[in-house]
Amino acid sequence: MENNPVKTLYQGGSGEIIEKKSRFIANVEKIETEEDALVFIAKMKKQYWDARHNCYAFVAGKNHNLQRCSDDGEPNGTAGRPMLDVLLREDIHNLVVVVTRYFGGTLLGTGGLVRAYQKAVQEGLSNSIIIEKIQGRNLKINTDYNGIGKIQYLLAKQQITIMDTIYTDKVTTEVMVPIEKLEVLQQDITENTNGTAHFEIGELVEFASINGKVLVFPEVSANHYM
């Protein structure tokens, strides 16, 4: 079953570069709609009201259906479009980036501007947290104490992170399983525990793993699958 990861922003960040004394400050934020992007752009323009340029680019939708960018007074095609190209090349969904420029007194030229704005976006992204969402189901595995070791081994083999384990008169292990692995994992556990393990399967959700922690997004967002 096809289950392609969707790269998206979990937490925005900022970054700054200096090119020939001009400051380029990138601020990145997650969005769901064009309105979200416009609100953030307005906020950045207010925050950096004394800057000569506040250029921006944003994308939203599974196939980047929504794309907008602006040079905000820079020579045509030297800021907004190059910034947008970075977002599309990285294939990150549902985010906006505003790059603020404080002019340093030296002209950079067309090529210099393109490189500077793209470098600023990359700096902003490097200071953001980007995750890969995939579709999966919550799986609770109930077993006796004899079976837990085998189950933990099989989960590690499939690189599935254990979210919680509850020990009572039985052992309940909770995991989030990519949809393409679910059926095979259940079969493996059933065979290796001689059919003593029982399963509770949850609804379809999006999830991502970050620093050994599982992040669960309760419903598959329509905005990610336009």
Residue pairs with C-beta under 8 A, 6 or more apart in sequence:
1 179
1 180
2 180
3 134
3 135
3 136
3 178
3 179
3 180
4 134
5 132
5 133
5 134
6 62
6 93
6 132
6 133
6 134
6 206
6 224
7 90
7 91
7 92
7 93
7 130
7 131
7 132
7 133
8 30
8 92
8 93
8 94
8 95
8 130
8 131
8 132
8 133
8 224
9 28
9 29
9 30
9 92
9 94
9 95
9 128
9 129
9 130
9 131
10 30
10 129
10 130
10 131
10 208
10 210
10 215
11 30
11 128
11 129
12 27
12 28
12 29
12 30
12 95
12 128
13 28
13 124
13 125
13 126
13 127
13 128
13 129
14 25
14 26
14 27
14 28
14 124
14 127
15 25
15 26
15 120
15 122
15 123
15 124
15 125
15 126
15 127
16 23
16 24
16 25
16 26
16 120
16 123
17 23
17 24
17 116
17 119
17 120
17 123
18 24
18 104
19 104
19 108
19 112
19 115
19 116
19 119
20 104
20 106
20 108
20 112
21 104
21 105
21 106
22 101
22 102
22 103
22 104
22 106
22 108
22 116
23 100
23 101
23 102
23 104
24 99
24 100
24 101
24 116
24 117
24 119
24 120
25 48
25 99
25 100
25 101
25 102
25 120
26 97
26 98
26 99
26 100
26 120
26 121
26 123
26 124
26 125
27 44
27 97
27 98
27 99
27 100
27 124
28 95
28 96
28 97
28 121
28 124
28 125
28 127
28 128
29 40
29 95
29 96
29 97
30 94
30 95
31 37
31 40
31 58
31 60
31 94
31 95
31 96
32 60
32 94
32 221
32 223
33 60
33 223
34 58
34 60
34 66
34 68
36 96
37 56
37 58
37 60
37 68
37 96
40 96
40 98
41 54
41 56
41 58
41 96
41 98
44 54
44 56
44 98
44 100
45 54
45 98
48 54
48 100
51 100
51 101
51 102
52 73
52 101
52 102
52 103
53 71
53 72
53 73
53 74
53 79
53 99
53 100
53 101
53 103
54 72
54 98
54 99
54 100
54 101
55 69
55 70
55 71
55 72
55 74
55 79
55 80
55 83
55 98
55 99
55 101
55 117
56 68
56 69
56 70
56 72
56 80
56 83
56 96
56 97
56 98
56 99
57 67
57 68
57 69
57 70
57 80
57 81
57 83
57 84
57 86
57 87
57 96
57 97
57 121
58 66
58 67
58 68
58 69
58 87
58 95
58 96
58 97
59 66
59 67
59 84
59 87
59 88
59 92
59 93
59 94
59 95
60 66
60 93
60 94
60 223
60 226
61 93
61 94
61 223
61 224
61 226
62 93
62 224
62 225
62 226
63 226
64 88
64 93
65 226
66 226
67 84
67 88
69 80
69 81
69 83
69 84
70 79
70 80
71 77
71 78
71 79
71 80
71 81
72 79
72 80
74 80
74 101
74 113
74 117
75 110
75 113
77 114
78 110
78 113
78 114
78 117
79 99
79 113
79 114
79 117
82 114
82 117
82 118
83 97
83 99
83 117
83 118
83 121
85 118
86 118
86 121
86 122
86 125
87 95
87 97
87 121
90 125
92 125
92 130
93 224
94 223
94 224
97 121
97 124
97 125
99 117
99 120
99 121
99 124
108 116
129 210
131 208
131 209
131 210
131 215
132 208
133 206
133 207
133 208
133 217
133 224
134 178
134 206
134 207
134 208
135 178
135 179
135 204
135 205
135 206
135 220
136 176
136 177
136 178
136 179
136 182
136 204
136 205
136 206
136 207
137 176
137 177
137 179
137 182
137 201
137 202
137 203
137 204
137 205
138 174
138 175
138 176
138 177
138 201
138 202
138 203
138 205
138 216
139 174
139 175
139 176
139 177
139 182
139 185
139 186
139 199
139 200
139 201
139 202
140 172
140 173
140 174
140 199
140 200
140 202
141 151
141 172
141 173
141 174
141 175
141 189
141 197
141 198
141 199
142 170
142 171
142 172
142 197
142 198
142 199
142 200
143 151
143 170
143 171
143 173
143 193
143 196
143 197
143 198
144 170
144 171
144 196
145 170
145 171
146 193
146 196
147 171
147 192
147 193
147 196
147 197
148 165
148 171
148 173
150 189
150 192
150 193
151 173
151 189
151 192
151 193
151 197
152 162
152 173
154 185
154 188
154 189
154 192
155 162
155 173
155 175
155 185
158 181
158 185
160 175
160 176
160 177
160 181
160 185
161 175
161 176
161 209
161 212
161 213
161 214
162 173
162 174
162 175
163 174
163 175
163 176
163 214
164 173
164 174
165 171
165 172
165 173
165 174
166 172
166 174
176 205
176 207
176 214
176 216
177 185
179 204
182 201
186 199
189 197
189 199
190 197
204 220
205 216
205 217
205 218
205 219
205 220
206 216
206 217
206 219
206 220
206 221
206 224
207 214
207 215
207 216
207 217
208 214
208 215
208 217
209 215
